[in-house]
């Protein structure tokens, strides 16, 4: 597949690595749908990139939102053949911790766990499922899915939620690759280390200094 033939959705495309992916795809001649929960940011980038880019507001953890994204992107670009599952969040915290002065024990909350799983694991599941179904139903293969995992998949202190999501995404990448191969859909994953993007802005300065 040549870049000029690419009709891609990039989730989390308004900032960070997603923004870079969108910029480089358009520079190479591809059409791109910039999908992001930050609709204004996506629209601003689409305007900057020109006619080859369109914006779509999407919460990847919401099934209806993802279904709408696939329909919107396909209509805007005249089809789909690439999906980049890039959207992701942090909600870091130790599983349990004890205050050194008071002895009080605090725990990672269920919402803190679940929100990361919803965005970083359920999101790629929903997006890949709907993308693959669309490609198969509309005979748009060959197609490619790229999942953004992380070195945190091996387990990173303070990231029970994030590490679980990224490890799960690697496992899903392997099995989706097997399941979707017969339809002409390739699935792969990239697992980068820490990169200076807006997602790191919520981390403490002392933690960032130690990276």
ABEGO torsion letter per residue (X at the ends): XBAAABBBBBBGAABEAAAAAAAAAAAAGBBBBBBBABAAAAAAAAAAAEAABBBBBBBAABAAAAAAAAAAAAAAAGEBABBBBABBBBBBEBABBBBAAAGBBBBBBAAAAAAAAAAAAAAAAAAAAAAAAAAAAAGAOBBBBBBBBBAAAAEBBGAAAAAAAAAAAAAAAAAAAAAAAAAGBBBBBBBBBBBBBAAAAABBAAAAAAX
